[in-house]
Amino acid sequence: MTQKNVHIVTLGCPKNRVDSEIMLGGLVEGGWQLTEQAEDADVLVVNTCAFIEASKQESVEAILEAARFKTEGKAQKLVVTGCLSQRYADELSQEMPEVDHFLGTSAYAQLPKLLADVDGAPRQVIPDPDYIHSSATPRINSLPSYTAYLKISEGCDNDCAFCIIPTLRGGQRSRPIDDIVREAEVLAGQGVREINLVAQDLTAYGHDLPGRPKLHELIRALGEVKGVRWVRLHYAYPRNFPEALVAAIRDTPNVVKYLDMPVQHASDRLLRSMRRGRNADFLRGLLGELRAQIPDIVLRTSLIVGLPGETEEDFQLLLDFIREQRFDHLGIFRYSQEEGTLAGEMDGQLDEETKLVRWNQAMELQAEIRAEQQQNYVGKEIEVLVEGPHEETEHLLVGRHAGQAPEIDGQVIINDVPEGGVSPGDIVKVRIEEAYEYDLVGGVTEVVLKAPVVARPTPFGARLPVFNSHR
């Protein structure tokens, strides 16, 4: 068989990246080769996002760009997968005849079979939100060998008024604990030191499975996986956060004291209209308990400004909440009015200028807080996972400490290393000398743990391009 090349563009969140890695795993198993250059591909795949208007526009632009490569280059097929296909399959199939197949959010695993006959397969449009992969599903980690995302469930059973995810991804489908642990062991065997748990709603994990396993049970099981130094929790919905979960984060040594918990707002009136299920006092109590039980915890959250009906008083409550809580990392998003959501039909939609003004105010406040917090690291020695050369100069290295998640939380810039150097995947101690709003700077004082020498599961180290958007 003649070698066939595939080029994959992934847009949106890390959960989408995992879907692309599964598509890639199946394709490579079938004899395909990943190419980083679209012009060299026989098949182009665009894995789309459709969470908010900006991500939809980005996805459409990526499809049109891929269509240009198909027209002008060697590509025989263009496949569009993911949330945009799920949401607008019929419209897209009529408006974009240059696309050969549209696969919905759960049909991505069908891609290798669909492409087995590149020339002969008839056009297919497959929206199908009813799938979750297992540890036996072929997957190729597209991140550097020392880090990976691990999706523990798919879909969501919440009904937040502003969110289209349940429509796009379906109801929650959790994976059994033993299956997740098996995948973690496979990743560890490939040299992965850091596992980042992702789901639409991490804290709802297991309620849909027989026996209703809990997130804290999964965390403790992952604590037994040899070779994994850091386990990180993303997207922990705050509605249900039992003491056993707090204790598991606190007491499991390889679970980093980091939590990504979107709270969205601090106005009780807006939290009710958003259908978040908890009020601001509950959120304050939970955040206080986390800090009391886990004193060094690093907290990331997401907030939305410009929600329907948000008054100036509501917005000031939000600013007060930011000042009071002093989050380590904070994503602030402007509300996007989305068709098919309850909030999209509400009265009191705000104009874009008001949203932008409020977003700027909140961002400026958080920047001040962040700059002050970063100074607390100066003079301290912290463990850092080495990532590799600085993108702007070969004379510096970069890495991340446990309080910095991949791609979103800044880096540690390493300006001095011991004789013999360090390698990507090494764990080192760095004495921090300077601090900026997002990044820290310091030199290595000790190599704590060398990266394991393992073969990559594929003959290429290409990373799939990913643009993180609204979480």
KANORDA-V439681 format. One record per run of one state. SS is the DSSP state (h for helix, s for strand, l for the rest). FROM is the first residue (numbers start at 1). LEN is the number of residues. If there is no record, write none. Layout:
SS/FROM/LEN + SS/FROM/LEN
//
This chain:
l/1/3 + s/4/8 + l/12/2 + h/14/16 + l/30/2 + s/32/3 + l/35/3 + h/38/3 + l/41/2 + s/43/6 + l/49/4 + h/53/20 + l/73/4 + s/77/6 + h/83/13 + l/96/5 + s/101/3 + l/104/4 + h/108/7 + l/115/9 + s/124/3 + l/127/20 + s/147/5 + l/152/1 + s/153/2 + l/155/10 + h/165/5 + l/170/3 + s/173/2 + l/175/2 + h/177/13 + l/190/4 + s/194/5 + l/199/3 + h/202/3 + l/205/10 + h/215/8 + l/223/7 + s/230/4 + l/234/9 + h/243/9 + l/252/3 + s/255/6 + l/261/3 + s/264/1 + l/265/3 + h/268/6 + l/274/6 + h/280/14 + l/294/4 + s/298/8 + l/306/6 + h/312/14 + l/326/3 + s/329/6 + l/335/8 + h/343/3 + l/346/6 + h/352/26 + l/378/3 + s/381/9 + l/390/7 + s/397/5 + l/402/10 + s/412/5 + l/417/10 + s/427/9 + l/436/4 + s/440/10 + l/450/15 + s/465/3 + l/468/4
//
